[in-house]
């Protein structure tokens, strides 16, 4: 478990039951299947994320059924005070996950800096800090997935401004807020969800 953080199987794995997976060179492991697997499994990647292991299945699936969203169109202007403003006047507030967690992050970083290098207490302090960063990342991803999905179901055509995010990050007093907003990830989610649901 300390040799790799991730590895991929192209063959040499199979389901024994819904909650048990057999891996070549490792043996039988228990898994919690979050949703039914659709299509033909092509690869399996086992990946460690802080203190948990995940199994990612890459599947070949038939054509995705079009959801047929409404015929309405909308333009989206992303920002920092409000995460997004729609062309119909609707605003979506910015959750500021990183900024809200800054106080706790600073406290955990101070605790880590006081620990002796190589000690068990330092490993524990580092682990708590990494878990806090992971929590922020999960909160942000969940927010972006739910928002992009709701917009795709409401509108068939979505227009987003063409942003040069890398250039904007050079403005140091805005960089933290821009990274926290994750505009690029949001636009990517909108793109693939719109296409797979029959919109553009």
C-alpha beads as a LAMMPS data file, in Angstrom:
LAMMPS data file: protein, C-alpha beads

200 atoms
199 bonds

1 atom types
1 bond types

-500.0 500.0 xlo xhi
-500.0 500.0 ylo yhi
-500.0 500.0 zlo zhi

Masses

1 110.0

Atoms # bond

1 1 1 0.000 0.000 0.000
2 1 1 2.970 2.332 0.416
3 1 1 4.473 1.559 -2.990
4 1 1 1.880 3.120 -5.314
5 1 1 -0.863 5.730 -5.085
6 1 1 -2.573 4.424 -8.229
7 1 1 -2.330 1.592 -10.733
8 1 1 -4.418 0.451 -13.715
9 1 1 -5.660 -2.990 -14.782
10 1 1 -6.402 -3.687 -18.450
11 1 1 -7.207 -7.310 -17.552
12 1 1 -6.817 -9.525 -14.503
13 1 1 -9.834 -8.298 -12.538
14 1 1 -13.406 -9.495 -12.128
15 1 1 -16.473 -9.118 -9.938
16 1 1 -17.130 -12.057 -7.611
17 1 1 -20.279 -10.401 -6.301
18 1 1 -21.727 -6.890 -6.273
19 1 1 -19.557 -5.941 -3.299
20 1 1 -16.458 -8.037 -3.967
21 1 1 -13.758 -7.555 -6.579
22 1 1 -10.903 -9.936 -7.366
23 1 1 -7.621 -8.323 -8.469
24 1 1 -4.648 -10.108 -9.990
25 1 1 -1.617 -10.286 -7.612
26 1 1 -3.698 -8.777 -4.780
27 1 1 -6.677 -11.039 -4.213
28 1 1 -10.259 -10.413 -3.185
29 1 1 -11.236 -6.981 -1.857
30 1 1 -14.534 -5.537 -0.641
31 1 1 -15.911 -2.486 -2.394
32 1 1 -18.939 -0.241 -2.063
33 1 1 -20.443 0.156 -5.540
34 1 1 -21.866 3.684 -5.709
35 1 1 -23.927 3.024 -8.835
36 1 1 -24.565 0.228 -11.320
37 1 1 -21.906 -0.122 -14.004
38 1 1 -23.209 0.491 -17.521
39 1 1 -21.621 -0.839 -20.700
40 1 1 -18.515 -2.965 -21.166
41 1 1 -15.699 -2.431 -18.655
42 1 1 -12.437 -1.616 -20.483
43 1 1 -10.051 -0.664 -17.657
44 1 1 -9.977 -0.497 -13.871
45 1 1 -7.864 2.057 -11.989
46 1 1 -7.266 1.686 -8.261
47 1 1 -6.366 5.055 -6.729
48 1 1 -5.602 6.302 -3.228
49 1 1 -7.054 9.645 -2.167
50 1 1 -5.585 10.673 1.215
51 1 1 -6.867 7.839 3.452
52 1 1 -9.285 6.064 1.102
53 1 1 -8.933 3.825 -1.931
54 1 1 -11.236 4.137 -4.951
55 1 1 -11.939 1.895 -7.936
56 1 1 -12.531 3.786 -11.207
57 1 1 -14.099 1.830 -14.062
58 1 1 -13.693 3.042 -17.647
59 1 1 -16.582 1.680 -19.719
60 1 1 -17.577 1.550 -23.367
61 1 1 -21.244 2.539 -23.499
62 1 1 -23.833 2.790 -26.280
63 1 1 -25.073 6.168 -27.500
64 1 1 -26.341 8.258 -24.592
65 1 1 -30.053 8.989 -24.585
66 1 1 -30.766 12.676 -25.258
67 1 1 -32.621 14.361 -22.393
68 1 1 -34.255 16.966 -24.690
69 1 1 -33.938 20.070 -22.557
70 1 1 -36.051 23.190 -23.085
71 1 1 -35.457 25.387 -26.143
72 1 1 -34.404 28.371 -24.033
73 1 1 -30.972 29.985 -24.340
74 1 1 -28.971 31.760 -21.652
75 1 1 -25.729 33.701 -21.328
76 1 1 -23.522 33.329 -18.241
77 1 1 -21.125 35.917 -16.834
78 1 1 -18.893 34.452 -14.103
79 1 1 -17.548 36.639 -11.330
80 1 1 -16.116 36.717 -7.811
81 1 1 -18.755 38.529 -5.757
82 1 1 -21.478 36.434 -7.397
83 1 1 -20.273 33.152 -8.833
84 1 1 -22.426 33.667 -11.944
85 1 1 -24.944 36.130 -13.334
86 1 1 -27.361 34.870 -15.985
87 1 1 -28.617 36.964 -18.894
88 1 1 -32.140 36.796 -17.431
89 1 1 -30.923 38.679 -14.330
90 1 1 -30.648 35.656 -12.035
91 1 1 -27.567 35.571 -9.789
92 1 1 -25.842 32.589 -8.195
93 1 1 -23.959 33.387 -4.986
94 1 1 -20.307 32.428 -4.587
95 1 1 -19.829 29.849 -1.785
96 1 1 -16.130 30.831 -1.166
97 1 1 -15.199 27.391 0.191
98 1 1 -11.445 28.069 0.449
99 1 1 -11.787 31.549 1.950
100 1 1 -14.278 30.354 4.588
101 1 1 -11.901 27.552 5.622
102 1 1 -8.785 29.754 5.788
103 1 1 -8.874 30.189 9.570
104 1 1 -8.899 26.426 10.175
105 1 1 -6.227 25.852 7.501
106 1 1 -3.891 28.383 9.148
107 1 1 -4.402 26.762 12.532
108 1 1 -3.591 23.295 11.121
109 1 1 -0.541 24.637 9.280
110 1 1 0.788 26.230 12.488
111 1 1 0.347 22.927 14.327
112 1 1 2.226 21.114 11.555
113 1 1 5.120 23.591 11.606
114 1 1 5.611 23.049 15.362
115 1 1 6.007 19.263 15.070
116 1 1 9.403 17.564 14.908
117 1 1 10.328 16.409 11.401
118 1 1 10.036 12.647 10.989
119 1 1 7.872 12.204 14.107
120 1 1 4.553 10.377 14.292
121 1 1 2.854 13.560 15.526
122 1 1 4.048 15.432 12.434
123 1 1 2.579 12.702 10.189
124 1 1 -0.738 13.003 12.029
125 1 1 -0.735 16.808 11.748
126 1 1 0.075 16.618 8.033
127 1 1 -2.734 14.097 7.554
128 1 1 -5.273 16.442 9.242
129 1 1 -4.171 19.315 6.992
130 1 1 -4.454 17.219 3.816
131 1 1 -7.919 16.017 4.847
132 1 1 -9.063 19.628 5.275
133 1 1 -7.853 20.513 1.774
134 1 1 -9.622 17.430 0.418
135 1 1 -12.859 18.485 2.124
136 1 1 -12.676 21.915 0.441
137 1 1 -12.020 20.283 -2.939
138 1 1 -14.974 17.904 -2.510
139 1 1 -17.309 20.755 -1.488
140 1 1 -16.295 22.782 -4.545
141 1 1 -16.669 19.829 -6.946
142 1 1 -20.100 18.966 -5.549
143 1 1 -21.273 22.584 -5.960
144 1 1 -20.004 22.802 -9.556
145 1 1 -21.549 19.458 -10.567
146 1 1 -24.982 20.366 -9.157
147 1 1 -24.961 23.878 -10.642
148 1 1 -23.823 22.793 -14.117
149 1 1 -26.392 19.971 -14.173
150 1 1 -29.267 22.266 -13.187
151 1 1 -28.333 24.796 -15.908
152 1 1 -28.075 22.111 -18.585
153 1 1 -31.536 20.785 -17.694
154 1 1 -33.048 24.292 -17.877
155 1 1 -31.420 25.612 -21.062
156 1 1 -30.642 24.055 -24.449
157 1 1 -28.104 26.713 -25.495
158 1 1 -25.592 28.129 -23.027
159 1 1 -23.143 30.921 -23.881
160 1 1 -20.155 31.673 -21.647
161 1 1 -17.639 34.490 -22.001
162 1 1 -14.205 33.603 -23.375
163 1 1 -11.902 33.991 -20.363
164 1 1 -8.102 34.004 -20.269
165 1 1 -7.919 32.599 -16.750
166 1 1 -4.122 32.113 -16.767
167 1 1 -3.575 35.820 -17.407
168 1 1 -6.061 36.765 -14.685
169 1 1 -4.176 34.605 -12.164
170 1 1 -1.148 36.899 -12.548
171 1 1 -3.114 39.557 -10.631
172 1 1 -1.909 38.350 -7.232
173 1 1 -4.661 39.926 -5.085
174 1 1 -7.329 38.138 -7.157
175 1 1 -5.552 34.825 -7.728
176 1 1 -6.787 33.093 -4.555
177 1 1 -10.423 34.034 -5.230
178 1 1 -10.174 32.941 -8.887
179 1 1 -8.711 29.571 -7.912
180 1 1 -11.437 29.154 -5.275
181 1 1 -14.142 29.897 -7.877
182 1 1 -12.766 27.290 -10.358
183 1 1 -14.300 28.908 -13.450
184 1 1 -12.377 26.642 -15.834
185 1 1 -13.689 23.466 -14.199
186 1 1 -17.227 24.870 -14.232
187 1 1 -17.072 25.692 -17.959
188 1 1 -15.664 22.219 -18.759
189 1 1 -18.508 20.587 -16.817
190 1 1 -21.074 22.723 -18.644
191 1 1 -19.543 21.776 -22.004
192 1 1 -19.640 18.003 -21.703
193 1 1 -22.983 17.912 -19.876
194 1 1 -24.639 20.146 -22.470
195 1 1 -23.407 17.968 -25.357
196 1 1 -24.434 14.660 -23.751
197 1 1 -27.924 15.966 -22.963
198 1 1 -28.652 17.262 -26.472
199 1 1 -27.839 20.948 -25.956
200 1 1 -24.923 23.120 -26.963

Bonds

1 1 1 2
2 1 2 3
3 1 3 4
4 1 4 5
5 1 5 6
6 1 6 7
7 1 7 8
8 1 8 9
9 1 9 10
10 1 10 11
11 1 11 12
12 1 12 13
13 1 13 14
14 1 14 15
15 1 15 16
16 1 16 17
17 1 17 18
18 1 18 19
19 1 19 20
20 1 20 21
21 1 21 22
22 1 22 23
23 1 23 24
24 1 24 25
25 1 25 26
26 1 26 27
27 1 27 28
28 1 28 29
29 1 29 30
30 1 30 31
31 1 31 32
32 1 32 33
33 1 33 34
34 1 34 35
35 1 35 36
36 1 36 37
37 1 37 38
38 1 38 39
39 1 39 40
40 1 40 41
41 1 41 42
42 1 42 43
43 1 43 44
44 1 44 45
45 1 45 46
46 1 46 47
47 1 47 48
48 1 48 49
49 1 49 50
50 1 50 51
51 1 51 52
52 1 52 53
53 1 53 54
54 1 54 55
55 1 55 56
56 1 56 57
57 1 57 58
58 1 58 59
59 1 59 60
60 1 60 61
61 1 61 62
62 1 62 63
63 1 63 64
64 1 64 65
65 1 65 66
66 1 66 67
67 1 67 68
68 1 68 69
69 1 69 70
70 1 70 71
71 1 71 72
72 1 72 73
73 1 73 74
74 1 74 75
75 1 75 76
76 1 76 77
77 1 77 78
78 1 78 79
79 1 79 80
80 1 80 81
81 1 81 82
82 1 82 83
83 1 83 84
84 1 84 85
85 1 85 86
86 1 86 87
87 1 87 88
88 1 88 89
89 1 89 90
90 1 90 91
91 1 91 92
92 1 92 93
93 1 93 94
94 1 94 95
95 1 95 96
96 1 96 97
97 1 97 98
98 1 98 99
99 1 99 100
100 1 100 101
101 1 101 102
102 1 102 103
103 1 103 104
104 1 104 105
105 1 105 106
106 1 106 107
107 1 107 108
108 1 108 109
109 1 109 110
110 1 110 111
111 1 111 112
112 1 112 113
113 1 113 114
114 1 114 115
115 1 115 116
116 1 116 117
117 1 117 118
118 1 118 119
119 1 119 120
120 1 120 121
121 1 121 122
122 1 122 123
123 1 123 124
124 1 124 125
125 1 125 126
126 1 126 127
127 1 127 128
128 1 128 129
129 1 129 130
130 1 130 131
131 1 131 132
132 1 132 133
133 1 133 134
134 1 134 135
135 1 135 136
136 1 136 137
137 1 137 138
138 1 138 139
139 1 139 140
140 1 140 141
141 1 141 142
142 1 142 143
143 1 143 144
144 1 144 145
145 1 145 146
146 1 146 147
147 1 147 148
148 1 148 149
149 1 149 150
150 1 150 151
151 1 151 152
152 1 152 153
153 1 153 154
154 1 154 155
155 1 155 156
156 1 156 157
157 1 157 158
158 1 158 159
159 1 159 160
160 1 160 161
161 1 161 162
162 1 162 163
163 1 163 164
164 1 164 165
165 1 165 166
166 1 166 167
167 1 167 168
168 1 168 169
169 1 169 170
170 1 170 171
171 1 171 172
172 1 172 173
173 1 173 174
174 1 174 175
175 1 175 176
176 1 176 177
177 1 177 178
178 1 178 179
179 1 179 180
180 1 180 181
181 1 181 182
182 1 182 183
183 1 183 184
184 1 184 185
185 1 185 186
186 1 186 187
187 1 187 188
188 1 188 189
189 1 189 190
190 1 190 191
191 1 191 192
192 1 192 193
193 1 193 194
194 1 194 195
195 1 195 196
196 1 196 197
197 1 197 198
198 1 198 199
199 1 199 200
